[in-house]
Amino acid sequence: MDAASCDRERLSSRTIGFLFLGIAAVLFIVGLVILPVVGFVFAVPLLVIGVAMLIAPESKACRLIRRGLRAG
């Protein structure tokens, strides 16, 4: 693993998080308009997953690589 793969890992995690947040927003809006209970049942877990993906810490390997790059 190198610094470039750490950047790709972070980018993919953020992309998936934003994708889940977008889907959750759409389901929330659909839930408000058409099927309130069903829309909220699916929107809330996706919202939680999306936020978790956005705030997830980077892996230990990437942390070690970044520390090594700063020190060296």
Z-matrix of the N, CA and C atoms (Angstrom, degrees):
N
C 1 1.447
C 2 1.529 1 107.96
N 3 1.307 2 115.53 1 137.58
C 4 1.459 3 120.61 2 178.84
C 5 1.531 4 109.64 3 -127.54
N 6 1.306 5 116.29 4 -178.87
C 7 1.467 6 120.92 5 -176.61
C 8 1.525 7 111.83 6 -63.06
N 9 1.328 8 117.15 7 -34.94
C 10 1.471 9 120.01 8 -179.84
C 11 1.524 10 110.95 9 -65.61
N 12 1.323 11 117.35 10 -40.84
C 13 1.464 12 118.99 11 179.21
C 14 1.529 13 110.78 12 -69.96
N 15 1.326 14 117.32 13 -29.38
C 16 1.469 15 119.84 14 174.53
C 17 1.530 16 110.57 15 -66.06
N 18 1.330 17 116.26 16 -40.12
C 19 1.465 18 119.68 17 177.12
C 20 1.522 19 111.09 18 -64.24
N 21 1.335 20 116.99 19 -41.38
C 22 1.467 21 120.36 20 177.97
C 23 1.525 22 110.98 21 -64.81
N 24 1.335 23 116.49 22 -38.26
C 25 1.463 24 120.41 23 178.36
C 26 1.523 25 110.65 24 -62.42
N 27 1.313 26 116.74 25 -44.58
C 28 1.465 27 121.08 26 179.50
C 29 1.528 28 110.62 27 -65.43
N 30 1.335 29 116.98 28 -42.77
C 31 1.462 30 121.05 29 179.98
C 32 1.525 31 111.03 30 -63.74
N 33 1.326 32 117.42 31 -42.63
C 34 1.461 33 119.34 32 -179.09
C 35 1.522 34 110.84 33 -67.72
N 36 1.321 35 117.60 34 -37.73
C 37 1.459 36 120.63 35 177.65
C 38 1.525 37 110.76 36 -63.54
N 39 1.314 38 116.88 37 -43.90
C 40 1.469 39 120.66 38 179.11
C 41 1.529 40 110.93 39 -66.81
N 42 1.330 41 117.08 40 -40.23
C 43 1.461 42 120.68 41 179.95
C 44 1.522 43 110.83 42 -62.55
N 45 1.324 44 116.78 43 -45.32
C 46 1.464 45 120.55 44 178.62
C 47 1.524 46 110.13 45 -63.47
N 48 1.323 47 117.13 46 -39.76
C 49 1.462 48 120.54 47 178.04
C 50 1.517 49 112.35 48 -61.22
N 51 1.339 50 116.66 49 -46.85
C 52 1.466 51 119.75 50 178.53
C 53 1.527 52 111.68 51 -66.33
N 54 1.326 53 117.39 52 -34.58
C 55 1.462 54 120.92 53 177.21
C 56 1.525 55 110.36 54 -63.53
N 57 1.333 56 116.70 55 -46.04
C 58 1.463 57 120.19 56 177.80
C 59 1.525 58 111.53 57 -63.11
N 60 1.322 59 117.45 58 -39.00
C 61 1.466 60 119.82 59 177.88
C 62 1.524 61 111.39 60 -64.58
N 63 1.331 62 116.67 61 -39.12
C 64 1.460 63 120.29 62 177.17
C 65 1.519 64 112.28 63 -64.23
N 66 1.325 65 116.08 64 -44.84
C 67 1.467 66 120.13 65 178.37
C 68 1.525 67 110.20 66 -64.07
N 69 1.332 68 116.81 67 -40.60
C 70 1.464 69 120.27 68 178.42
C 71 1.527 70 110.73 69 -62.42
N 72 1.330 71 117.38 70 -39.61
C 73 1.468 72 120.34 71 178.96
C 74 1.525 73 110.94 72 -64.56
N 75 1.332 74 116.23 73 -42.60
C 76 1.470 75 119.73 74 178.52
C 77 1.523 76 110.35 75 -63.30
N 78 1.326 77 117.49 76 -46.03
C 79 1.460 78 120.29 77 179.17
C 80 1.525 79 111.63 78 -64.35
N 81 1.320 80 117.03 79 -34.36
C 82 1.458 81 120.57 80 177.77
C 83 1.523 82 110.44 81 -64.97
N 84 1.326 83 116.54 82 -44.11
C 85 1.466 84 120.46 83 179.13
C 86 1.521 85 110.68 84 -65.83
N 87 1.332 86 116.30 85 -43.86
C 88 1.468 87 119.73 86 176.73
C 89 1.520 88 109.67 87 -62.30
N 90 1.320 89 116.16 88 -38.24
C 91 1.457 90 120.16 89 178.09
C 92 1.515 91 112.68 90 -63.57
N 93 1.318 92 116.84 91 -36.41
C 94 1.465 93 119.53 92 177.72
C 95 1.522 94 111.75 93 -67.39
N 96 1.328 95 116.22 94 -35.83
C 97 1.457 96 120.42 95 -172.52
C 98 1.527 97 112.85 96 -90.35
N 99 1.334 98 117.43 97 -47.29
C 100 1.460 99 120.03 98 -169.00
C 101 1.531 100 113.00 99 -105.76
N 102 1.317 101 116.00 100 -65.07
C 103 1.462 102 120.63 101 -175.36
C 104 1.527 103 109.75 102 -123.34
N 105 1.313 104 117.99 103 87.56
C 106 1.465 105 120.00 104 -172.76
C 107 1.529 106 114.69 105 -55.92
N 108 1.306 107 118.37 106 -48.86
C 109 1.462 108 120.12 107 -175.36
C 110 1.518 109 111.04 108 -69.00
N 111 1.330 110 117.10 109 -46.95
C 112 1.464 111 120.91 110 -177.56
C 113 1.527 112 110.71 111 -65.43
N 114 1.310 113 117.62 112 -42.25
C 115 1.458 114 120.80 113 179.46
C 116 1.515 115 112.30 114 -61.83
N 117 1.321 116 116.55 115 -42.58
C 118 1.465 117 120.01 116 179.86
C 119 1.521 118 111.85 117 -70.21
N 120 1.330 119 116.92 118 -35.55
C 121 1.469 120 120.51 119 179.77
C 122 1.521 121 110.40 120 -61.08
N 123 1.319 122 118.00 121 -37.11
C 124 1.462 123 120.76 122 179.04
C 125 1.527 124 112.35 123 -87.57
N 126 1.321 125 117.92 124 -30.51
C 127 1.464 126 120.81 125 -175.68
C 128 1.526 127 112.43 126 -73.07
N 129 1.303 128 117.86 127 -40.25
C 130 1.467 129 120.33 128 -175.97
C 131 1.532 130 112.25 129 -64.16
N 132 1.348 131 120.14 130 -48.06
C 133 1.471 132 118.22 131 177.50
C 134 1.529 133 112.92 132 -62.49
N 135 1.331 134 117.50 133 -38.31
C 136 1.462 135 119.39 134 177.96
C 137 1.525 136 111.29 135 -65.87
N 138 1.306 137 116.91 136 -35.31
C 139 1.460 138 120.65 137 176.41
C 140 1.529 139 110.49 138 -63.57
N 141 1.316 140 116.56 139 -44.13
C 142 1.469 141 120.83 140 179.28
C 143 1.523 142 110.71 141 -64.26
N 144 1.334 143 117.23 142 -43.98
C 145 1.468 144 120.99 143 179.53
C 146 1.527 145 110.28 144 -64.12
N 147 1.326 146 117.09 145 -42.34
C 148 1.460 147 120.62 146 179.99
C 149 1.517 148 112.56 147 -61.78
N 150 1.320 149 116.42 148 -44.69
C 151 1.466 150 120.14 149 178.39
C 152 1.527 151 110.30 150 -65.77
N 153 1.324 152 116.71 151 -39.69
C 154 1.468 153 119.99 152 178.78
C 155 1.525 154 111.23 153 -62.61
N 156 1.324 155 117.40 154 -38.87
C 157 1.466 156 120.02 155 178.86
C 158 1.525 157 111.00 156 -68.46
N 159 1.315 158 117.58 157 -33.50
C 160 1.466 159 120.43 158 -179.90
C 161 1.526 160 112.59 159 -72.57
N 162 1.323 161 117.09 160 -36.21
C 163 1.462 162 119.26 161 -176.91
C 164 1.524 163 112.95 162 -99.38
N 165 1.331 164 117.06 163 5.94
C 166 1.468 165 120.19 164 -179.28
C 167 1.524 166 110.41 165 -63.20
N 168 1.326 167 116.47 166 135.22
C 169 1.471 168 118.73 167 177.77
C 170 1.524 169 110.36 168 -72.25
N 171 1.328 170 115.63 169 157.20
C 172 1.456 171 118.58 170 178.42
C 173 1.524 172 109.43 171 -73.73
N 174 1.311 173 116.29 172 162.35
C 175 1.457 174 120.88 173 -176.83
C 176 1.523 175 110.95 174 -67.26
N 177 1.325 176 115.48 175 161.37
C 178 1.468 177 120.21 176 -179.89
C 179 1.521 178 111.06 177 -63.59
N 180 1.329 179 116.56 178 -37.11
C 181 1.467 180 119.82 179 179.92
C 182 1.526 181 110.64 180 -62.44
N 183 1.307 182 117.35 181 -43.17
C 184 1.467 183 120.35 182 179.54
C 185 1.526 184 111.04 183 -67.28
N 186 1.321 185 116.33 184 -37.61
C 187 1.459 186 119.26 185 177.56
C 188 1.528 187 110.91 186 -61.45
N 189 1.332 188 116.30 187 -43.01
C 190 1.467 189 120.29 188 178.85
C 191 1.524 190 111.53 189 -65.40
N 192 1.330 191 116.72 190 -40.37
C 193 1.466 192 120.34 191 179.37
C 194 1.523 193 110.14 192 -63.76
N 195 1.321 194 117.32 193 -44.14
C 196 1.464 195 120.04 194 -179.13
C 197 1.530 196 111.61 195 -65.73
N 198 1.320 197 117.13 196 -38.46
C 199 1.469 198 119.80 197 176.61
C 200 1.518 199 110.39 198 -63.49
N 201 1.330 200 116.47 199 -40.55
C 202 1.459 201 120.60 200 179.25
C 203 1.514 202 112.02 201 -65.24
N 204 1.331 203 117.40 202 -36.71
C 205 1.462 204 120.78 203 179.41
C 206 1.523 205 111.19 204 -69.95
N 207 1.317 206 117.54 205 -36.45
C 208 1.466 207 120.40 206 179.26
C 209 1.525 208 111.38 207 -71.01
N 210 1.329 209 115.90 208 -38.37
C 211 1.471 210 119.67 209 -177.15
C 212 1.524 211 111.49 210 -74.31
N 213 1.352 212 115.71 211 -31.56
C 214 1.457 213 119.55 212 -174.03
C 215 1.439 214 112.62 213 -92.02
